[in-house]
Amino acid sequence: MNQLAQKNLDNVDVWQQICTELKKRIGNATYNSWINPLKLVSLENHELQLSAPTKFIADWVETHFYPKIRALSPVEIRTISISIGGLNEQTPPASEAVEVAPETKVINIDNYNEAISSRIDKRYRFDNFITASSNDIAFAAAKKVAEKGGDAGFNPLFLHAGVGLGKTHLLHAIANYNLDNNTGRKVLYLSAEKFLHCFIRSLRDKKILEFKEELRSADILMIDDFQFICGKESTQQEFFHTFNALVDSGKQLVISCDRAPSEFTELEERMRSRLASGLVMDIEKTDYNLRLQILKSKTAEHEAQISDEILEFMAEKITSNVRELEGALNRITARTSLVSRQIDIDSAKNWIADLLKVKTKDISIQEIQKEVAAEFNINLSDMVSSSRAKQIARPRQIAMYLAKKLTTSSLMEIGKMFGGKDHTTVMHACKKIDELQREDLGFMNSIETLTAKLKSC
């Protein structure tokens, strides 16, 4: 552009032209997040001076937009500087004016009531998280994030699992670790519900810049139940920009969800790619031993007197998730505290009957023994014998397996019905039948046939 044309353009015209061109190239969402909040202070001697409402926005514009501003300017710009606050502005921003956000108070883990974070549960810590092969790697990854923050070596940490398998426990444990050890890190935990509530409220109150600043000032940002956020386009966009800002500045992001990033068809490809770029960890369903460990640990915490038989029964029968398992234990513990006698297995069953996987037809262990004995042409008395001959031992194992699967009897009760066998013998039988079904399709079909016969009798 010639000198005459440059002189005919005043400072406001220059800045508005730059903004117009930037908006075309970076899109409305990015423009509104970073450029629209800027205000022109002056443009003299090839030096552009702007002001920004927060230091975070100023730093981000300096890192990502200075070259574009120079390239799109109709006049030569050699230097650009941005001050913080709204002093000495000559003009409003190029588009509709926005409210200038005050400096945001540092979000500290010990003042959650004042900040936007959801409340942290002090009960959820690393030292009371029971580990097994199904969750030990996820536990180790969460602990490394708690100890190292953005230097953990993977970002984000994406934990996915079904309901009640420990995702939320690990997120709260990360927060509690940083509080207990006075790490100085700013840790922010948000449930999906709280994220959406704060986002909508900030839009309504015209404080979206404050909301962004609070999120992005965190050293560790944790989002729980991400699946409830990702389907909404506006919040998805905001989360994506926050994600990039945190990762690019060396901050740590931790996300929990009910599925892996690749399973979200409603997410943009760029978002799926970014979410999968860190460490994606699946927390698998609990097995019997882990459920029993959890129950014993919780019983010790409550200082409750509950027999091993009752705990083993719950570990066998309540397999859906840990939350339901703890609910059953809490119910029994509460009732136990109200009576002075020892609680027996029958009372415990009655108290948690609605949580058990009750079958549509009551099947007795005697019926199972009779049907299996007839199927394999052995005597009914062989079911309670101590014979280890394969032609007797295998049907007996099958009958034990079906008794566990089709009745609400505990392992100890099943053992008693098979000649006073120990509960570990029943566990071994069930494990063996499971293995044989995985290895032999014909054997699996025969077990399914027996199951169908018993249900239809």
C-alpha positions, 0 to 999 in steps of 0.5 A, spaced: 500 500 500 502 506 498 504 512 503 498 516 501 493 510 502 496 509 509 495 516 511 488 516 509 487 510 514 486 512 521 488 507 527 481 504 528 480 503 520 487 499 520 485 495 526 478 493 524 481 491 517 486 486 521 480 483 525 475 482 519 481 478 515 483 474 522 475 472 523 475 470 516 481 465 517 481 463 524 473 462 524 468 465 529 469 461 535 477 462 535 476 469 534 471 470 539 475 467 544 482 471 543 481 477 538 475 480 540 476 481 547 482 485 545 482 493 544 486 498 540 490 503 544 495 506 539 498 505 532 504 510 531 511 509 528 509 502 526 508 500 533 501 497 535 499 497 542 493 493 544 490 491 551 487 485 553 483 483 559 487 478 562 494 476 562 493 469 559 489 472 553 495 476 552 500 471 552 496 466 548 495 472 542 503 473 543 504 466 541 499 464 536 497 471 532 502 476 532 505 473 525 498 473 522 496 480 525 503 483 521 501 479 515 494 482 515 495 489 516 494 494 511 500 498 514 507 496 516 507 493 523 514 492 526 512 491 533 506 489 537 505 490 545 499 488 549 498 491 556 493 488 561 487 491 563 483 497 560 487 503 561 488 508 555 484 505 550 482 509 544 477 505 541 472 499 543 474 492 539 472 491 532 466 487 534 461 488 539 464 490 546 465 485 551 465 486 559 472 486 561 474 481 566 477 483 572 484 479 574 482 472 577 483 469 583 488 463 583 484 457 584 486 453 590 485 446 592 483 448 599 477 453 597 473 449 592 467 453 595 469 459 592 471 457 586 467 453 580 470 446 582 466 441 584 467 439 591 472 434 593 471 428 597 476 427 602 474 419 603 477 418 596 485 417 596 490 413 593 491 409 600 484 406 600 484 404 593 484 397 592 488 395 586 488 388 582 490 387 575 483 390 572 485 397 575 493 397 577 495 401 571 490 406 571 492 407 579 499 408 577 498 413 571 493 417 576 498 417 582 504 419 577 499 425 575 498 427 582 506 427 583 508 430 577 503 434 574 504 436 567 511 432 567 507 426 568 509 424 560 502 423 558 497 428 556 491 427 557 490 421 562 483 419 559 480 413 564 474 410 561 470 404 564 463 403 566 459 405 572 462 404 579 469 402 577 473 407 580 474 413 575 471 418 580 475 415 586 482 416 582 480 423 580 479 425 587 485 422 590 489 426 585 486 432 588 487 430 595 494 428 594 496 435 592 492 438 598 495 433 603 502 434 600 502 442 599 505 441 592 503 448 590 499 446 584 492 449 582 488 443 581 481 443 579 476 438 579 469 439 575 463 434 574 460 434 567 454 437 570 458 443 574 462 444 567 455 445 563 452 449 569 458 454 570 459 455 562 451 457 561 452 461 567 458 465 565 454 466 558 448 469 561 452 473 566 457 475 560 463 473 564 465 467 559 472 470 560 473 469 567 470 462 566 476 461 561 481 464 565 479 460 571 479 453 567 486 455 564 489 457 570 489 450 573 495 446 573 491 440 573 484 440 570 480 434 571 473 433 568 469 427 570 463 424 566 466 427 559 460 423 555 455 428 558 459 434 555 461 432 548 454 432 545 453 439 545 457 443 540 458 450 544 461 446 550 465 442 545 468 448 542 470 451 549 473 444 551 477 443 545 480 450 546 481 449 553 484 443 552 489 446 547 491 451 551 492 447 557 497 442 553 500 447 550 502 451 556 505 444 559 499 443 564 495 436 565 488 434 563 485 428 566 478 426 563 474 420 566 468 417 561 464 411 560 467 409 553 474 410 549 475 416 545 474 412 538 467 410 540 464 417 540 461 418 533 458 425 535 465 428 536 469 432 531 475 428 528 480 433 531 477 432 538 477 425 538 485 425 535 487 430 541 483 426 546 487 419 544 494 422 543 495 421 551 494 415 555 487 412 554 486 407 560 480 402 560 478 400 568 476 393 567 470 390 571 472 387 578 473 380 579 471 376 585 477 377 589 477 384 588 470 385 590 472 381 596 478 385 598 474 391 597 468 389 602 473 387 607 477 394 607 470 397 607 468 393 613 474 394 617 473 402 616 466 401 619 469 397 624 463 392 623 462 385 625 460 382 619 462 374 618 466 372 612 460 368 609 456 374 608 462 378 605 463 372 600 456 371 598 456 379 596 462 378 593 459 372 589 452 375 587 453 383 586 458 383 580 455 389 576 459 395 580 463 397 586 458 402 588 452 397 588 457 393 592 458 398 597 451 400 597 449 393 599 455 393 605 452 400 608 445 397 608 448 391 612 452 395 616 447 400 618 442 394 620 448 390 624 449 396 628 441 396 630 441 389 633 445 386 638 446 379 635 450 376 630 447 377 623 446 370 619 447 369 612 439 369 611 438 375 614 443 379 610 440 376 604 433 378 606 436 385 607 439 386 600 434 381 596 433 387 591 440 388 589 441 380 588 441 378 581 434 374 582 432 369 577 425 368 574 424 361 577 427 359 584 432 353 582 434 349 588 441 345 589 438 339 589 434 340 583 441 341 579 444 335 582 439 331 580 439 334 573 446 333 572 447 326 575 441 324 570 445 328 564 452 324 566 449 317 568 452 317 575 448 316 582 445 322 585 450 320 591 456 321 587 454 328 588 456 328 595 462 323 595 469 325 595 471 321 589 476 324 584 474 319 578 474 324 572 467 321 570 464 323 577 469 329 579 467 333 572 459 332 573 460 334 580 464 341 578 459 342 573 453 342 578 457 346 583 458 351 577 450 351 576 449 352 583 453 358 583 450 361 577 443 359 578 441 360 585 443 365 591 447 360 595 453 362 598 460 358 596 460 356 603 452 353 602 454 350 596 460 346 599 455 344 604 450 341 599 456 337 596 458 333 602 461 338 606 466 341 601 470 347 603 468 354 599 475 354 596 473 347 592 467 350 589 471 356 587 476 352 583 470 348 580 467 354 577 474 357 575 475 350 571 468 350 568 469 357 566 476 355 563 473 349 559 467 353 556 472 358 553 477 352 550 471 347 548 465 350 544 461 343 544 462 343 552 460 350 552 453 348 548 452 342 553 452 347 559 448 352 556 443 346 554 443 344 562 442 351 564 436 352 559 433 345 562 433 347 569 430 354 568 424 350 564 423 345 569 
